[in-house]
Each structure stands twice: as C-alpha cells, then as structure tokens.
Amino acid sequence: MDSKICKTLMDDGDNKVEDFYKKHLSALQSGCCKPSNDCNFTYVSTTNWTKSSTSSFTNPDCNLWSNDPNVLCYTCESCKAGLLDNIKSDWKRVAILNIIFLVFLILVYSVGCCAFRNNRRHDSYKRYP
C-alpha cells in the first residue's frame, strides 16, 4: 500500500476495459490492484469495479475487494502471492550480484597474496654491496 503500486494504474486514466486488459500488469499489480477474474466484477475504471449481485463467491478474495484506493485488495491472497513473486525475482538479482562481488573479492585477495609472497621472497636474499 505504501509503495503506491496502484497509483500508476490510476494515473493512466483508461476508461475502456479493452485498454485495461491490454496493459502488461506485474504480478503485484494484478494481485493487488484489480479483483480476480473469477469474481465477475464489472469494470468501471482502473481501480473501481462493481460487485455482481451474486454474493456467494468461491474465491475468498472477491469478498475482500474494496474500491477504496487505500484498501483495494492489499489483504488478498493474490496480492500476497504477487509480493512473494516480486521478492523472489529481486532475491535472484541480489544473489547474482553477490556471486559476482564474491568472485571479484577472491581475485583481488589472490593477487594480493601472490604479490605479498613474491615481495617476501625477494627480501629474504642477502644483498651484497
């Protein structure tokens, strides 16, 4: 909610449902900013959907949906799944960056050890004037 992930969708101002479904939504936006497709809600605007007259939903997220921009579906299971997907992809990037950094540190340490050993070896010989 604090990241204002749905604010970007609201700022686009799409008035047609066709334009909305043509957008490429991230897993986080799809889970938190719009109701699930099996809820059969009617599209009004990007984050405003009208609930159908049927109150018995098989998906528990349908009952949690709210048109309030501060609530939307941030407590839904689909939003939590989108957040986990986002964290998973970010974690992979951080892990790759850490591996590259570790290889760089090993190379620098190896060069430093070789230089220290070579310097010590040259200092052990007696020098004649």
C-alpha positions in Angstrom: 0.0 0.0 0.0 2.8 2.4 0.9 4.6 1.8 -2.4 1.6 3.3 -4.3 1.8 0.4 -6.9 -1.7 1.0 -8.0 -1.3 4.8 -8.3 0.4 4.4 -11.7 -2.6 2.5 -13.0 -5.0 5.2 -11.8 -2.9 7.9 -13.4 -3.1 6.3 -16.9 -6.9 7.1 -17.0 -8.1 4.2 -19.1 -11.8 4.4 -19.5 -12.3 1.2 -21.6 -12.0 -2.3 -20.3 -10.2 -3.3 -23.5 -7.4 -0.8 -22.9 -7.1 -2.0 -19.3 -6.7 -5.7 -20.3 -4.1 -4.8 -23.0 -1.8 -3.4 -20.3 1.0 -5.6 -19.1 0.5 -5.8 -15.3 3.1 -7.1 -13.0 2.2 -9.9 -10.6 1.9 -7.3 -7.8 -0.3 -5.0 -9.8 -2.5 -7.9 -11.0 -2.9 -9.3 -7.5 -3.4 -6.0 -5.6 -4.9 -3.5 -8.0 -7.7 -5.5 -9.6 -10.1 -8.2 -8.5 -9.6 -11.8 -9.6 -11.2 -12.7 -13.0 -13.4 -15.3 -11.4 -15.2 -12.7 -9.3 -17.0 -11.5 -12.4 -16.9 -7.8 -11.3 -18.0 -5.1 -13.8 -15.3 -2.7 -14.9 -15.9 1.0 -14.1 -12.4 2.4 -14.1 -8.9 1.1 -13.4 -9.3 0.5 -9.7 -13.1 0.8 -9.5 -15.1 -2.3 -10.0 -18.7 -3.1 -9.3 -19.6 -6.3 -7.5 -22.1 -8.6 -9.1 -25.4 -9.3 -7.4 -24.2 -12.8 -6.5 -22.8 -12.7 -3.0 -21.5 -16.3 -2.9 -18.0 -16.3 -4.3 -15.8 -19.4 -4.5 -12.7 -17.1 -4.3 -12.4 -15.5 -0.8 -10.5 -12.6 -2.4 -13.8 -11.4 -4.0 -15.2 -10.6 -0.6 -12.1 -8.7 0.4 -12.1 -6.3 -2.6 -12.8 -2.7 -2.0 -12.9 0.3 -4.3 -11.2 2.5 -1.7 -7.7 3.3 -3.1 -6.2 2.8 0.3 -7.7 -0.7 0.7 -8.2 -2.2 -2.8 -7.1 -5.8 -2.4 -4.0 -5.4 -0.3 -5.2 -8.1 2.2 -6.0 -10.6 -0.6 -4.1 -13.8 -1.1 -3.4 -12.9 -4.7 -1.7 -9.7 -3.5 0.4 -11.7 -1.1 1.4 -14.1 -3.9 2.3 -11.1 -6.2 4.5 -9.8 -3.4 6.2 -13.1 -3.0 6.8 -13.3 -6.7 8.3 -9.8 -6.7 10.6 -10.7 -3.7 11.7 -13.9 -5.5 12.8 -12.2 -8.6 14.5 -9.4 -6.6 16.3 -12.1 -4.5 17.7 -13.7 -7.6 19.1 -10.4 -8.8 20.8 -9.8 -5.4 22.1 -13.3 -5.3 23.7 -13.0 -8.8 25.2 -9.6 -7.8 26.6 -11.1 -4.6 28.2 -14.0 -6.5 29.9 -11.5 -8.9 31.1 -9.5 -6.0 32.5 -12.6 -4.2 34.4 -13.7 -7.3 35.9 -10.2 -7.6 37.0 -10.2 -4.0 38.6 -13.7 -4.4 40.5 -12.5 -7.4 41.7 -9.3 -5.6 42.7 -11.4 -2.5 44.6 -13.9 -4.6 46.6 -11.2 -6.4 47.4 -9.6 -3.1 48.6 -12.8 -1.6 50.8 -13.6 -4.6 52.2 -10.1 -4.5 52.9 -10.3 -0.8 54.6 -13.8 -1.2 56.8 -12.6 -4.1 57.8 -9.5 -2.2 58.7 -11.5 0.9 60.7 -14.0 -1.2 62.8 -11.2 -2.7 63.5 -9.7 0.7 64.9 -13.0 2.1 68.0 -13.0 0.0 71.1 -11.2 1.3 72.2 -8.3 -0.8 75.9 -7.7 -1.4 77.0 -4.1 -1.7 
